[in-house]
Amino acid sequence: MNGNQKQTIFTMQIFYLLTFFGVGSLFPLLSVYLSGTEHLNGVQIGTIMSVGPIMMIFFQPLWGIICDITNAPTKVLAGTTVIAGVFALGYIMFHQYILILLVAVCIAMFQSAIIPVSDSISLKYTSKVNYNYGNIRLFGSLGFGIAVFIMGRLSEGFIGPKIIFFSFLISLAASSLLALKFPKEKAAAKLDLKKGIKELFSHKKFVLFLIVTFMIFGPNLANNVYFGLFVKESGGSYSGIGIAFLIAVLSEVPFMRLAGGAIKKWGLLPVAALAGGVSLIRWLFYFMEPSLGLIYASAMIQGASVGLFIPAGLQYIKEITPAHITATAVTIYSAIGNGLGNWFSTFVGGILYDRFSIYIVYLFFGILALMGVVLTLILHRDEKAPGLNKNYVNS
């Protein structure tokens, strides 16, 4: 790579670092804040925390269309990033449940653009310069883990838990400036959205992998909501929550670096199945009500589950879809696979938490993960079957 390409890669890495620092500042501790400071119940917390994922389903395709119409994805990314940060201050201004829910909706509308648009630009650019996307995305995990650790300590000190909202705003404002320096790729040929979606959903492998992502990755995303409550009810403090998240998220970094080699050695679906199996073990272990020390010790399991699934999942979607609708495929994958799965796991988790306990929430996560692993293995078996029509593979 030349100097300009290295600078662009560095800009993307810092963007992911700061963006996920903001996300890590807010969402892992938000459920604890809503429970302790605002005194909301489990169903209310689950509803508020599940707003983001469900909004993704509706707004991510809309932001994709806006990017196509304006041919300015970097400006869309910069604008939505800073606006999402500003709306977070509403959590400090309002204290009624309905108004807090409205704040969550406003944040979700704009935040839903950040990851798919940045991922689309990053994937396109890294493919162009032959660079490993995982080496950019791992900076997101690094930022997330550091943020939860720092905010956990600051929230417990004299500053108080409201610091998480200011950190979210400042981090996303800085990310917005970096987004303006992202590469400005030429617009792809216009595609009829309805035709593209119809083409994708006629493909069995694409639909099945959406379901796999729903079952395996949805609970992993929902865990960001409930893990803080889990640590707190196991005897941990704000600082303890930060330590547990730091261990969990930083463990993703080496696995993201190793993911490329694992995929080459074993294949995309076996790596996805391995990630799902590790998630299954983790959720069942949490259901058994382990001690706080064991929770800290086992938090690094997240590295294998999330750190392997993210690059394997994105690369699999890219591989099984034709080039002219890859961007649409990634948007739908994020909106339905991640958004719907995250919403479902978070919303149902809130109901289970309110009626039973946090441990039943993790049993539910384990059941979903088990079904996801089984489906992944079935999909892998079908792909290996003789005479399979391997269409939809990019040339």
DAUR-V706878 format. One record per backbone hydrogen bond with DSSP energy under -0.5 kcal/mol. CO is the residue of the C=O (numbers start at 1). NH is the residue of the N-H. Records with the same first field share a line. If there is no record, write none. Layout:
CO = NH, NH
This chain:
2 = 6
3 = 7
4 = 8
5 = 9
6 = 10
7 = 11
8 = 12
9 = 13
10 = 14
11 = 15
12 = 16
13 = 17
14 = 18
15 = 19
16 = 20
17 = 21
18 = 22
19 = 23
20 = 24
21 = 25
22 = 26
23 = 27, 28
26 = 29, 30
27 = 31
29 = 33
30 = 34
31 = 35
32 = 36
33 = 37, 38
34 = 40
41 = 45
42 = 46
43 = 47
44 = 48
45 = 49
46 = 50
47 = 51
48 = 51, 52
50 = 54
51 = 55
52 = 56
53 = 57
54 = 58
55 = 59
56 = 60
58 = 62
59 = 63
60 = 64
61 = 65
62 = 66
63 = 67
64 = 68
65 = 69
66 = 70
67 = 71, 72
72 = 76
73 = 77
74 = 78
75 = 79
76 = 80
77 = 81
78 = 82
79 = 83
80 = 84
81 = 85
82 = 86
83 = 87
84 = 88
85 = 88
86 = 89
87 = 90
88 = 91
89 = 92, 93
90 = 94
96 = 100
97 = 101
98 = 102
99 = 103
100 = 104
101 = 105
102 = 106
103 = 107
104 = 108
105 = 109
106 = 110
107 = 111
108 = 112
110 = 113, 114
111 = 114, 115
113 = 117
114 = 118
115 = 119
116 = 120
117 = 121
118 = 122
119 = 123
120 = 124
121 = 125
122 = 126
123 = 127
124 = 128
125 = 129
126 = 130, 131
131 = 133
132 = 135
133 = 136, 137
134 = 138
136 = 139
137 = 140, 141
138 = 142
139 = 143
140 = 144
141 = 145
142 = 146
143 = 147
144 = 148
145 = 149
146 = 150
147 = 151
148 = 152
149 = 153
150 = 154
151 = 155
152 = 156
153 = 157
154 = 157, 160
160 = 163
161 = 164
162 = 165, 166
163 = 167
164 = 168
165 = 169
166 = 170
167 = 171
168 = 172
169 = 173
170 = 174
171 = 175
172 = 176
173 = 177
174 = 178
175 = 179
176 = 180
178 = 181
179 = 182
183 = 185
191 = 193
192 = 196
193 = 197
194 = 198
195 = 199
196 = 200
197 = 201
198 = 202
199 = 202
200 = 203
202 = 204
203 = 207
204 = 208
205 = 209
206 = 210
207 = 211
208 = 212
209 = 213
210 = 214
211 = 215
212 = 216
213 = 217, 218
216 = 220
217 = 221
218 = 222
219 = 223
221 = 224
222 = 225, 226
223 = 227
226 = 230
227 = 231
228 = 232
229 = 233
230 = 234
231 = 236
232 = 235
237 = 241
238 = 242
239 = 243
240 = 244
241 = 245
242 = 246
243 = 247
244 = 248
245 = 249
246 = 250
247 = 251
249 = 252
250 = 253, 254
251 = 255
252 = 256
253 = 257
254 = 258
255 = 259
256 = 260
258 = 262
259 = 263
260 = 264
261 = 265
262 = 266, 267
263 = 267
267 = 271
268 = 272
269 = 273
270 = 274
271 = 275
272 = 276
273 = 277
274 = 278
275 = 279
276 = 280
277 = 281
278 = 282
279 = 283
280 = 284
281 = 285
282 = 286
283 = 287
284 = 288
285 = 288
286 = 289
291 = 295
292 = 296
293 = 297
294 = 298
295 = 299
296 = 299
298 = 301
299 = 302
300 = 303, 304
301 = 304, 305
302 = 306, 307
303 = 307
304 = 308
305 = 309
306 = 310
308 = 312
309 = 313
310 = 314
311 = 315
312 = 316
313 = 317
314 = 318
315 = 319
316 = 320
317 = 321
319 = 394
322 = 325
323 = 326
325 = 329
326 = 330
327 = 331
328 = 332
329 = 333
330 = 334
331 = 335
332 = 336, 337
333 = 337, 338
334 = 339
335 = 340
336 = 341
338 = 342
339 = 343
340 = 344
341 = 345
342 = 346
343 = 347
344 = 348
345 = 349
346 = 350
347 = 351
348 = 352
349 = 353
350 = 354
351 = 355
352 = 356
357 = 361
358 = 362
359 = 363
360 = 364
361 = 365
362 = 366
363 = 367
364 = 368
365 = 369
366 = 370
367 = 371
368 = 372
369 = 373
370 = 374
371 = 375
372 = 376
373 = 377
374 = 378
375 = 379
376 = 380
377 = 381
378 = 382
379 = 383
380 = 384
381 = 385
382 = 385
385 = 388
388 = 390
389 = 391
392 = 394
